[in-house]
Amino acid sequence: MIEFEPVDLTTEERRLQVEVIEFLEQELPHGTYRPGLGFSAEKDPAFSRKLGERGWLGMALPTEYGGHDRSAVDRFIVAEQLLRWGAPVGHHWVADRQSGPVIAKFGTEEQKRTFLPRICSGELSFCIGMSEPDSGSDLASLSTRAVRDGDGWVVSGTKIWTTMAHEHDYVIALTRTTPIEESGDKRNGLTQFIIDLASPGLTATPIPFIDNSADFCEVVFDDVYVPADRVLGEVGQGWAQNTSELAYERGGPDRWLSSYLLVEELLRRDGASDTDARPSPELLDLLGNAVANYWVLHHLSLSVARDIDRGGAPAIESSLVKEMGTRFEQDVVTAVLAYLDEAPNTLDSSVFGHLLMTAALTQPSFTVRGGTNEVLRSVAAKGLRPSGSSR
Ligand SMILES: Cc1cc2nc3c(=O)[nH]c(=O)nc-3n(C[C@H](O)[C@H](O)[C@H](O)COP(=O)(O)OP(=O)(O)OC[C@H]3O[C@@H](n4cnc5c(N)ncnc54)[C@H](O)[C@@H]3O)c2cc1C
């Protein structure tokens, strides 16, 4: 059954929300930094370390590994405000959102002690090594191989769209360790590895994106040696582990907040410039729609976090939030462009101009990254089979 229980924040949680806003007002006053769109915002390792010092990374990880034993709701509260601010979260986002929790869940004692404290301090960055040139939605058909070699493994193959692989420290890569002919089912015989992106034989080449950024990469593994102690979890159990990693990737505020900043910046620009100090009816209309949808998604996403805290595994609900959330992200861009009734100006270097140009060019990717909307609808429709064959 699909369930979204209504959620209110407790007094303690509201206090955390205020604390994060005050921190951001002090650290990143408006006008002093270049805000970015959601989790693909700027990378600033120093800012990530500050969050680590505040205890706002690895919040739900165990204290014995540098975490804070806090709730998924607490993490939600911090994440939502950072995204609303367009804060430079690019360095730590994937490590905090999914690599840390996955290592905490499936990693060995040695892996937890090696990686988790440095994820919680904001030092280490991770990327996601799932997609391949011929395996995106149908992820289980991937062909990157890992073959035993003495004490370790040798990995060969190509991953693609691996965000920040040219700058980050590690990739958690899903590989095939038993050929499909032997494993019987394409979902069997897959294994996850934690791979150092500086390994000999590994090349990460950035792919230019339409907005002139080059954040995601083609990653070629040319017989990359990976020590046996970098197998994550059980050999052959990579599919089930990867499915649980996707649940961390999908239900959070980063899947509906990428473009909302545009509305706030538009309001700063046009709301204040009207001569009678009242926003125009068109702007009020846009704002009303955006805020109402924001509020719905905020509550649905919060409900997912609360369910996780109660021990639930809301994979279907997360898929629905991502499906609705990413459509909202695109609708916001469409509404702002319609309100302006003019194409974005490449020469406009103002905060709003830069955000608008980036949003207009990259918005098609919102419903693709992390699993396409068609596939998410399929996951939701199947309902009782969230660990189906598609990502
Ligand atoms: C900005 C961005 C960042 C990304 N970062 C990463 C990353 O860091 N790491 C990583 O591993 N991957 C990353 N990806 C890849 C992303 O996860 C894949 O693009 C996505 O899973 C879709 O795979 P594909 O591109 O191969 O498309 P395909 O799977 O080829 O799909 C093409 C079209 O067919 C549709 N389709 C496919 N199968 C079905 C089906 N069964 N039913 C209905 N429709 C279907 C899809 O919805 C889509 O419209 C990123 C992608 C983007 C855009």
The ligand as an SDF file (V2000), in Angstrom:
LIG
                    3D

 53 58  0  0  0  0  0  0  0  0999 V2000
   22.5720   15.2480  -15.1600 C   0  0  0  0  0  0  0  0  0  0  0  0
   22.7530   13.7560  -15.0560 C   0  0  0  0  0  0  0  0  0  0  0  0
   23.6030   13.2410  -14.1090 C   0  0  0  0  0  0  0  0  0  0  0  0
   23.7850   11.8540  -14.0090 C   0  0  0  0  0  0  0  0  0  0  0  0
   24.6790   11.3830  -13.0800 N   0  0  0  0  0  0  0  0  0  0  0  0
   24.8910   10.0410  -12.9930 C   0  0  0  0  0  0  0  0  0  0  0  0
   25.8550    9.5320  -12.0780 C   0  0  0  0  0  0  0  0  0  0  0  0
   26.5100   10.2720  -11.3320 O   0  0  0  0  0  0  0  0  0  0  0  0
   26.0700    8.2080  -12.0520 N   0  0  0  0  0  0  0  0  0  0  0  0
   25.3690    7.3370  -12.8410 C   0  0  0  0  0  0  0  0  0  0  0  0
   25.5830    6.1360  -12.7330 O   0  0  0  0  0  0  0  0  0  0  0  0
   24.4500    7.7980  -13.7360 N   0  0  0  0  0  0  0  0  0  0  0  0
   24.1970    9.1180  -13.8300 C   0  0  0  0  0  0  0  0  0  0  0  0
   23.2800    9.6090  -14.7310 N   0  0  0  0  0  0  0  0  0  0  0  0
   22.6370    8.6740  -15.6590 C   0  0  0  0  0  0  0  0  0  0  0  0
   21.1490    8.4350  -15.4140 C   0  0  0  0  0  0  0  0  0  0  0  0
   20.9190    7.6800  -14.2720 O   0  0  0  0  0  0  0  0  0  0  0  0
   20.6260    7.7320  -16.6750 C   0  0  0  0  0  0  0  0  0  0  0  0
   20.6810    8.6830  -17.7080 O   0  0  0  0  0  0  0  0  0  0  0  0
   19.2210    7.2300  -16.5080 C   0  0  0  0  0  0  0  0  0  0  0  0
   19.1810    6.1490  -15.6140 O   0  0  0  0  0  0  0  0  0  0  0  0
   18.6100    6.7960  -17.8710 C   0  0  0  0  0  0  0  0  0  0  0  0
   19.4500    5.9350  -18.5490 O   0  0  0  0  0  0  0  0  0  0  0  0
   19.8520    6.1980  -20.0700 P   0  0  0  0  0  0  0  0  0  0  0  0
   20.3890    7.5880  -20.1640 O   0  0  0  0  0  0  0  0  0  0  0  0
   20.7270    5.0790  -20.5160 O   0  0  0  0  0  0  0  0  0  0  0  0
   18.4890    6.1800  -20.8830 O   0  0  0  0  0  0  0  0  0  0  0  0
   17.7220    4.9020  -21.4320 P   0  0  0  0  0  0  0  0  0  0  0  0
   17.6580    3.8640  -20.3740 O   0  0  0  0  0  0  0  0  0  0  0  0
   18.3380    4.5190  -22.7370 O   0  0  0  0  0  0  0  0  0  0  0  0
   16.2710    5.4740  -21.6740 O   0  0  0  0  0  0  0  0  0  0  0  0
   15.9420    6.2110  -22.8540 C   0  0  0  0  0  0  0  0  0  0  0  0
   14.4470    6.5150  -22.8020 C   0  0  0  0  0  0  0  0  0  0  0  0
   13.7050    5.2780  -22.7840 O   0  0  0  0  0  0  0  0  0  0  0  0
   12.8190    5.2380  -21.6670 C   0  0  0  0  0  0  0  0  0  0  0  0
   12.7640    3.8900  -21.1140 N   0  0  0  0  0  0  0  0  0  0  0  0
   13.8210    3.0530  -20.8830 C   0  0  0  0  0  0  0  0  0  0  0  0
   13.3790    1.8910  -20.3220 N   0  0  0  0  0  0  0  0  0  0  0  0
   12.0370    2.0120  -20.1840 C   0  0  0  0  0  0  0  0  0  0  0  0
   11.0270    1.1560  -19.6660 C   0  0  0  0  0  0  0  0  0  0  0  0
   11.3290   -0.0460  -19.1580 N   0  0  0  0  0  0  0  0  0  0  0  0
    9.7570    1.6060  -19.6690 N   0  0  0  0  0  0  0  0  0  0  0  0
    9.4390    2.8340  -20.1710 C   0  0  0  0  0  0  0  0  0  0  0  0
   10.3680    3.6900  -20.6910 N   0  0  0  0  0  0  0  0  0  0  0  0
   11.6400    3.2830  -20.6920 C   0  0  0  0  0  0  0  0  0  0  0  0
   13.4260    6.1660  -20.6360 C   0  0  0  0  0  0  0  0  0  0  0  0
   12.4540    6.6570  -19.7460 O   0  0  0  0  0  0  0  0  0  0  0  0
   14.0160    7.2620  -21.5150 C   0  0  0  0  0  0  0  0  0  0  0  0
   13.0270    8.2000  -21.8500 O   0  0  0  0  0  0  0  0  0  0  0  0
   23.0770   10.9810  -14.8700 C   0  0  0  0  0  0  0  0  0  0  0  0
   22.2140   11.5040  -15.8250 C   0  0  0  0  0  0  0  0  0  0  0  0
   22.0580   12.8750  -15.9320 C   0  0  0  0  0  0  0  0  0  0  0  0
   21.1200   13.4060  -16.9760 C   0  0  0  0  0  0  0  0  0  0  0  0
  1  2  1  0
  2  3  1  0
  2 52  2  0
  3  4  2  0
  4  5  1  0
  4 50  1  0
  5  6  2  0
  6  7  1  0
  6 13  1  0
  7  8  2  0
  7  9  1  0
  9 10  1  0
 10 11  2  0
 10 12  1  0
 12 13  2  0
 13 14  1  0
 14 15  1  0
 14 50  1  0
 15 16  1  0
 16 17  1  0
 16 18  1  0
 18 19  1  0
 18 20  1  0
 20 21  1  0
 20 22  1  0
 22 23  1  0
 23 24  1  0
 24 25  2  0
 24 26  1  0
 24 27  1  0
 27 28  1  0
 28 29  2  0
 28 30  1  0
 28 31  1  0
 31 32  1  0
 32 33  1  0
 33 34  1  0
 33 48  1  0
 34 35  1  0
 35 36  1  0
 35 46  1  0
 36 37  1  0
 36 45  1  0
 37 38  2  0
 38 39  1  0
 39 40  1  0
 39 45  2  0
 40 41  1  0
 40 42  2  0
 42 43  1  0
 43 44  2  0
 44 45  1  0
 46 47  1  0
 46 48  1  0
 48 49  1  0
 50 51  2  0
 51 52  1  0
 52 53  1  0
M  END
$$$$
